[in-house]
Amino acid sequence: MRMPEPDAATVARKDEIVRSLEGLFAPGEKAAIISDAVQLRAFECDGLSAYRTRPLCVVLPETTEQVARVLRHCHENKIKVVARGSGTSLSGGALPLADAVVVGLSKFNRMLEIDYANRVVVAQSGVTNLSISEAVAAEGFYYAPDPSSQIACSIGGNVAENSGGVHCLKYGLTTNNILGVEMVLIDGEIVHLGGRHLDAGGYDLLGLVTGSEGLLGIVTEVTVRILRRPEVAEAALIGFPSAESAGACVAAIIGAGIIPAGMEMMDRPAIHATEAFVHAGYPMDAEALLIVELDGPAVEVAYLRERVTEIAKSVGANSIQTSANEDERLRFWAGRKAAFPAVGRLAPDYFCMDGTIPRAKLPLVLTRMSEMSERYGLGVANVFHAGDGNLHPLIMYDVNKPGDLEKAEEFGAEILRLCVEVGGVLTGEHGVGVEKRDLMGEMFSETDLDQQQRVKCAFDPDSLLNPGKVFPTLHRCIEQGRTHVHHGELPFAHLPRL
Amino acid sequence: MTQTFVSQTVVPRIFVPAGEAEIVEAVRRAIADRQPLAICGAGSKDGWGRPVEADRLSLASLSGIETYEPEELVLSARAGTTMSELEQRLAQHGQHFAFEPPDLGPLFGLPAGQGTLGGAVGCNLAGPRRIAGGAARDHVLGFSGVNGLGESFKAGGRVVKNVTGFDLAKLLAGSFGTLAILSQITLKVLPAPEDSCSILVFAEDAAGAIDIMGAALRSPHEISGAAYLPARVVRRLGVDAVTQAARGVVVLRIEGAAPSVAARTSGLRDLLKTRADKSAGEIADVAAVESCRIWREIRDVARLIGDGVRTIWHISVPPAAGARIAAAIADADDDLYFDWGGGRIWLASASEPAVAAARIRAAVAAHGGHATLIRARDEARRTVAVFQPPSRAEAVLIGRLKDNFDPHRILNPGRMYAGL
């Protein structure tokens, strides 16, 4: 994986750049600037720790206006910027660049307003995903998207990555659960997109910005919808003699018109790794395990449980175990949620992949993956958001073994190519970042990618925000047209108006 | 290229491409001739947006379902396929579009059932179920189309969970054909609810009605529709029990598996009974068939407030501010009703559109929200901003996006904003 060559002149000017950034803040202002080599080590990588770079420096502003000042300064001086929330990205979205300033949002940690009348929470972008749900739990509400990093990941990072989680099958991704953002553009302009209302009309800039991986601006405030917590939630562990029968069960449940709150699958290696780690009570004789969560009114959950059980039996399930209480439900999930660290115990290092496939292709993809595993000589365990076809193969390797990292990278790339080949996509929820950047050509033609890069040009014509991420080639923004005078009308010449 | 009509001097030409290659050809020719194109499907919503005087490019011939896999919850169709054809096909498998797309044809004085998939996505349609199931934007998984440079491109995919690259589907949904011509669209589809029931509750005024709707929406009963029809509007609904009462009525919908609908309806009824506000007397439960009819009228607008020549506004606001905004914008000769728990106001305004626009947008500015002019005579749509005027920073982004997708101003120029 190659990053763009750092600009030597910028790196050489480091001290001057740090001083000029310090000059942006009055003595009483609390924004921190970190430039010491030792302290910068904490920012060298995000959740994709295989790749590390020490940034030029880190700025930790604490107001939107300060973010605007920093970005305006960087824009005027053509200094690159990498935004960072909690740094939990699994695709290198917050990987620093040697010639870029990292703008960390960790001080944006305040919950600004809880508005039950409109069923929204307004939070600063550094607030963690889980703390939003916790803040409204007493009133019986929660924020639906629940990525597994939810205790640490920030809501601003969720917007950047359009994060999902195990419940997005029924409740949608970040993009379906936010109403507005405050965002700073690279030229320091502060823009408010959306609000506390639905579907603003006009171009859906909010939808465009969600999932843009820090390439279009820096989000400082997010307005999210909160939902009433379902009366009952229960999980069932269903063991199967083969991945095929588990896949058939998923298809049959959805075919029957049932959308569970979550539907997760684990293969044998993942079942064994997690059971050894957390003792969740998983069936050790199963080749594949489904966790099916149902939520809603008690009577609905009971009704659907019966139907799911019937379906599971009809496709040959070996075992069915339904959670009897909340403790047991959480224990069932504890295994799944600890799958990554559990696999981490089996090998010194692992890569977590994130392709999505049409559900029906699951058995084929699993078979092909175990062939690859043998060929590369690297183990693989699979956890899978089965309901929406999102695979997380965990490739095990040892970074200290020469050649292992490269083999793991190539193995991962081959899995993702396979996902695209069967009609799926490179990334379901972790983002492209640097990790899948060079594979974008597998899914998109050059014209497709150009069209996306034109969006980048509209927001950041000098390509200063998070360069080297998402797109395999840097794109030069050509003046496509210009905001020309058409029939004597300047666009928006009549602004301001009501 | 099929050319069903050759230009005289006044009448614009109409191009009816049969495939994406012909769209490319039409756009390239338009660039060469410096002749912009008015992009349309069936034309059922032509009256929405600023008038575009240009040759027409109709996608009506580009129709048909390409793939439909009920078990994958995915459907791909060409942009000119009618929504009614798609909905019929989905219904055969017990599925539907959860965003409950309105049929706005009759609001514009046109027949029902004409609207196309491209139109539904291009206008980002959303019905009453928006509060629970999202808008068209939330269901587009991918598309292919042609930009204003005459280049074919695609974005997204055909799986539900996908964050590969920018979410251009969101940008294109609701862009009214001003950024690209959609030729093929892949959507997420969902199982249609097994059962549906509505509860009707009298409410004397909008503030009380929004309180009732808010309480219902904050309850665990998963409300999928919450509307308030004031007395003047409710009589057009044609439901006997309500018409005779001649009072405003809140309609709350519950959908899902049959036993769940029964339990939640009963739970909601209990909740409403225990509310301090005793003026909120319950009328009745309305079973599935009648419930469907009521929600269709709320969804499609035409029957409730669409008669005559009044201008129609769509106003999206924070729901709790709905009553205050409504009080600030409506005149004696106006009619309005609320959907989305108070967050959506449909207004039929008898005032001069420019005067109404100033009043509505001032009210919206005070509380947050957006007002869109849905139906008005051509002259008004030329002079009054149809879409909420963007902030200065947003305007710059919108202008640059248009520059980057359609630098020659070929695609629906001026349909959304003057000069773009």
Interface residues (C-beta under 8 A of the other chain):
Chain A: D115 Y116 A117 N118 R119 V120 G140 E161 N162 G164 C168 L169 G172 L173 T175 N176 L185 E189 I190 V191 H192 L193 G195 R196 H197 L198 D199 A200 G201 G202 Y203 D204 L205 L206 G207 L208 T210 G211 S212 L215 R228 R229 P230 E231 A251 I254 G255 G257 I258 I259 G296 P297 A298 V299 E300 Y303 L304 T356 I357 P358 R359 A360 H385 D388 G389 N390 G423 G424 V425 L426 T427 G428 E429 H430 G431 V432 K436 M440 M443 F444 S445 T447 D448 L449 D450 Q451 Q452 R454 V455 K456 C457 A458 F459 V470 Q480 G481 R482 T483 H484 H486 H487 E489 L490 P491 F492 A493 H494 L495 P496 R497 L498
Chain B: E69 P70 E71 E72 L73 V74 G94 Q95 N124 A126 R130 I131 G134 A135 R137 D138 N147 L149 E151 S152 F153 K154 A155 G157 R158 V159 V160 K161 N162 V163 T164 G165 F166 D167 L168 K170 L171 A173 G174 S175 L179 L190 P191 A192 E194 G214 L217 R218 S219 P220 H221 E222 G256 A257 P259 S260 A262 A263 R264 G267 H314 S316 V317 P318 P319 A320 W340 G343 R344 A357 A358 R361 A362 A365 G368 G369 H370 T372 A385 F387 Q388 P389 P390 S391 R392 A393 E394 A395 V396 L397 I398 G399 R400 L401 K402 D403 N404 F405 D406 P407 H408 R409 P413 M416 Y417 A418 G419 L420
